[in-house]
Amino acid sequence: MHDQFDVTLEDDDLLGEVELTTTLIIAASESDDHLSQAEIDELLGVTPSAPPAPPAPA
């Protein structure tokens, strides 16, 4: 009989997403308060993007 829960993760992208999600879950469970956006970005390795350039004069 086939076990539907016997799944091997061979997809590197999927495995990366699972690791990031796990990191967030652990950090949230260890925090006494909500995680700030800056804390979430740091955990996910997100770097702030440059602000958009102002429009060129006409």
C-alpha positions as CSV (number, residue, x, y, z in Angstrom):
1,M,0.0,0.0,0.0
2,H,1.3,3.5,-0.9
3,D,1.9,5.9,2.0
4,Q,0.8,9.4,1.0
5,F,3.0,10.9,3.6
6,D,6.2,9.2,2.4
7,V,7.4,12.0,0.2
8,T,11.0,12.8,-0.7
9,L,11.8,16.5,-1.2
10,E,14.1,16.7,-4.3
11,D,13.1,20.2,-5.4
12,D,15.8,22.6,-4.2
13,D,13.5,25.6,-4.5
14,L,10.8,23.9,-2.5
15,L,13.2,22.8,0.2
16,G,14.5,26.4,0.4
17,E,10.9,27.7,0.9
18,V,10.3,25.0,3.6
19,E,13.5,26.1,5.4
20,L,12.4,29.8,5.3
21,T,8.9,29.0,6.5
22,T,10.4,26.9,9.4
23,T,12.7,29.7,10.3
24,L,9.8,32.2,10.5
25,I,7.7,29.7,12.6
26,I,10.4,29.2,15.1
27,A,11.2,32.9,15.4
28,A,7.5,33.7,15.9
29,S,7.1,31.0,18.5
30,E,10.1,32.3,20.4
31,S,9.0,35.9,20.3
32,D,6.9,37.5,23.0
33,D,5.4,40.0,20.5
34,H,4.7,40.2,16.8
35,L,7.8,40.2,14.6
36,S,8.4,43.5,12.9
37,Q,8.7,43.8,9.2
38,A,12.5,44.5,9.6
39,E,12.9,41.3,11.7
40,I,11.0,39.2,9.1
41,D,13.1,40.7,6.3
42,E,16.3,39.9,8.3
43,L,15.2,36.3,8.8
44,L,14.4,35.9,5.2
45,G,17.6,37.6,4.0
46,V,15.7,40.4,2.2
47,T,17.6,43.5,1.5
48,P,15.8,46.8,1.2
49,S,15.4,48.0,-2.4
50,A,16.5,51.5,-3.4
51,P,13.7,54.1,-3.3
52,P,12.2,54.8,-6.7
53,A,13.9,57.6,-8.6
54,P,11.9,60.8,-8.9
55,P,10.4,61.4,-12.3
56,A,12.5,63.3,-14.8
57,P,11.5,66.9,-15.4
58,A,9.4,67.4,-18.5
